[in-house]
Amino acid sequence: MKRLLLLCIGLGLLIWPVWAQEEEAGTSPYYTYIREDGNRFIAGAGSFPDNVRIEEFQLDAAPVWLVAAEQAGVPWLYGMQANNHLVSMCFDSNDISCGNPLSDIDFSMQFALSEEAAPFIVLSDVAGTTVFNFNNPLSHPVPFGRGTDYWLSVTSNGELVLRGDGEKVLDVFSRQLAPDARVVISENGLIAVYAAATNQRYVHGIMGDDLEPTELWVFRIEDKKLEEVAYVALSGDAVFEGIFPFWADIDEDGMPDLVTTVSDSAGGARLRAYLMREDGLHPVDGPAIGRAYRWRHQLAFGPFGPNGEMELIDVLTPHIGGVIEWFRYQDGALVRVAALSGYTSHVINARNMDMAVIGDFNGDGLPEVVLPNQERTALSGIQRTEDGAEVVWTFPLNGRLNSNLTALSLEDGTLLLAAGLEDGRIRVWVSEEGGT
């Protein structure tokens, strides 16, 4: 019998499956930002809006972060609440053991999940067991590669640490990373991270602090060391306005490129893609807003065009009017080809950058970008059309979105979507059948 189970689980349950096991070939972790390359695009095909089962679930505090995972064919959700308790829930207790409740342990962090659906823990010490000597509540460790025991983590004092052979530190990159920086990894194993964070340049301060990175570094792991591949240092008062870039093959040459948001006092924010070449990173710009202290939030790259053309999605000024924009790489520039207003992807001053997900939720072969409206009281799936863009489905929340959006491609290829609300509810939409 299908049912939801809620377990308030302690930290000890979460540690041993992650650190003790190597990642198997072909598997990948689960993240609040969907993929390890940072591109919030999920595979699969859903049956939204008509053939969907809706599950609701009440917590004793508002969910702040959610991550969906699948274990032995059963969907799970993990959520961190505003009271710093972690909760887990599964949808079928007949197929998988949900374990027994353990005592609550308070903590506060972003988290990710391993293939075994155990959150990566970023506290330094739990019940006498050291976990990577890592004590940064604003980031989390990231596993590197398949079948390896390398881990990358951003420390609270701004270092990128490569670990392996258990807890051994193999290499350290010290270039003043912001404490909430995220490491993103391309399909071919290139590592990207922002660095040289400062509050002495263009300071917008809309993501939880006044630090903005000014450098972009790309590494590979060679002989247990971080080997530099390329880097960019912005000039003047320009900054990378965000906590991570994402990898995508913008020019479709088979080599992953990097998508960023660059802001300065002269023109405000613009999308900038860095094309990866043998001699380094080559910038390709979209239009600047034309006014300082207005932001663009880069989201994803994929076959979003009405005929499957590869396009880049962002949200222009998500805090004031929220315009979804679609861009194409044309003639050496990022050219806007469509827009639709009335949506948001970020709450000002929050570190939650993951209030959007992209996938084929209605199963018609064309992906939708899923976003809340400006009031965060409904979620909509929006698709590109020949004439621009249109809303193809909307789900009211009967409340106000408080968490990131999380999604999961289930074992049968269908899709799950989940959101946490301010009143403590988690609402889950599960496709009842595959796409059309």
URDA-V282507 format. One record per helix or strand. SS is the DSSP state (helix for helix, strand for strand). FROM is the first residue (numbers start at 1). TO is the last residue. If there is no record, write none. Layout:
ss=<SS,SS>
from=<FROM,FROM>
to=<TO,TO>
//
This chain:
ss=<strand,helix,strand,strand,strand,strand,strand,strand,strand,strand,strand,strand,strand,strand,strand,strand,strand,strand,strand,strand,strand,strand,strand,strand,strand,strand,strand,strand,strand,strand,strand,strand,strand,strand,strand,strand,strand,strand,strand>
from=<5,12,30,41,52,63,74,86,113,119,125,129,142,150,159,168,184,191,198,212,215,225,239,246,257,268,280,296,311,323,333,343,356,368,378,388,401,415,425>
to=<8,19,30,45,58,71,81,90,113,119,126,130,144,154,164,174,185,195,198,213,222,233,240,248,264,277,285,302,316,330,341,344,360,373,385,396,409,421,431>
//
